[in-house]
Amino acid sequence: MADSSGRFSFERVQPGGYVLTARGMGTGEAQLLANVVPGGATSIDVALPPIGYVLAERMKQLEELSEARNTWMFEGPMTYQFTLRSECFCFGVNPLWVLEEQADSIIVLNSGPGVPMEVPAQFAGMERIFAWIEAEIRDTGRRVEVRYNQSLGYPEHIRFDTLEMLSDSWQTITIRDVKEVRQRE
């Protein structure tokens, strides 16, 4: 049992290697390796992940992301256009943009009614979208589900939870109508 500061200690532990498992109320579980040396004290810091966070699942998601990103790099068009829709269980507008990427710049061709022409930075091109997905996957406080296009690798459907404690906090990003466009002169 830990004290009010989260500290605990074991007395008279035999020297050697140990696997410690830490669990907390309302959190996930963490396992750590500890090496106890003779005549000394061994300190270990433990950070418990939230409930539902499974490292193996996150590693698999990062692998899938890497494969999809590589597919996009080798199979995706250099200049392209796509439609991005953001939806959430929130009051207000669910934005829709038609975007075009040309020579490292994003052009907003169209936006839905009541939606500003300025697109959020994380959606300004596929590479930024991939980077944003990676950050979401690495964030222990988020849940992320992504479906990638089989032939080009871009993310078609991204569903993420901003506040896991709320049942209506999921947000969805849909990317569709990805097509190559001619380079503007």
Secondary structure, DSSP 4 states (H G I P E B T S, - for coil): ---TTS----SSPPSEEEEEEEE-TTB-EEEEEEEEPTTS-------PPBTT--HHHHHHHHHHHHHHHHHHHHHS-SSEEEEEEEEESSSS---EEEEEEETTEEEEEEE-TT--SPPPGGGSSHHHHHHHHHHHHH-TT-EEEEEE-TTT--EEEEEEES-TTSTT-EEEEEEEEEEE-PPP-
